[in-house]
Amino acid sequence: MRVSRARSVSAGHYPSVVSFPATRLRRLRRTDTLRALVRETTLSLDDVVMPLFACPGEGVARQVEGLPGIARRSVDEVVREARELTSLGVRAVLVFGIPETKDADGTGAWDADGIVQRTLRALRSETPGLTLLTDVCLCEYTEHGHCGTLEGDTVANDETLDLLVRTAASHAEAGADAVCPSDMMDGRVGAIREALPETPIVSYAAKYASAFYGPFREVAESTPAFGDRRGYQMDPANAREALRECALDLEEGADVLMVKPALPYLDVIRSVRERFDCPVWAYQVSGEYAMVRAAADAGHLEERRAALEALTAIRRAGAGTIVTYWAKDLAQWL
Ligand code: PBG
């Protein structure tokens, strides 16, 4: 009776000797150390990147309701936060900018004296050990909030490429260690690669048109004035298409492929990890963080345990590095 059940459970891959009572999987779950010794997935500060939001002014550190614990900071305050992150052991940040003024083309994005460029120069000299990544996109800089220049009501793909190239080049010039295009225009990686042969490109290769970006748009003031981003970001229903996006980005010269959001797209992370032999990252986005924070603040779950479980799951699915709003907390938890 027992033997036949074991056979059907193991589908012929294991000898029947693995069945109970010879096998008792609880044996290795008895102590902390035993569990650690057989743990398949680990999480360390080398695996995380902390997003930072730079805004104009001085002495500004404005909390945003939808994203508790995360603030919009003036350059001096970003530097102060970056120093703290460095001393805690966080090794990389992803810089976003909220400019003073916006216009139709998002010219603030590639201004040599723009908010991200000034932040990069300050961090370069004040926190030299910190690795600086930048989000390359126009949505924070355009008055309409879309990720490129408009032609009527749609974002003009090819006209936007040149603006993205200028933005990426100005970031590299100001000291970025890597640029991360997140706009989802076709051909952006190739265009940036041609202009910047030496700069690592972390491509938001499979970026979905997601409701989970809500709190970010509140912080970054980048909510589209009309319509949505479904004309350029991916349909959440598609996984095979993500692999095509990744293949194209690699061919165009991307160094790292990123999947975003993370937890609702673990299957995509896993497929990309299995298909391509390059670093695969995931972006655990604002809504993923905000959901847990809200539930924790209401007393329904324990933030630390939920966060570590989600981060571990994203690593287990195949992400090497995770961009996460918990990076600073993680430095204190680990
Ligand atoms: C810029 C960009 C967005 C995010 C990262 N880069 C917003 C968007 O596409 O609307 C989202 C990050 C987050 O939600 O944490 N395009």
Residues whose N, C-alpha, C, O or C-beta is under 5 A from the ligand:
A	BS01	PBG	D135 C137 C139 S182 F212 Y213 F216 V285 S286 G287
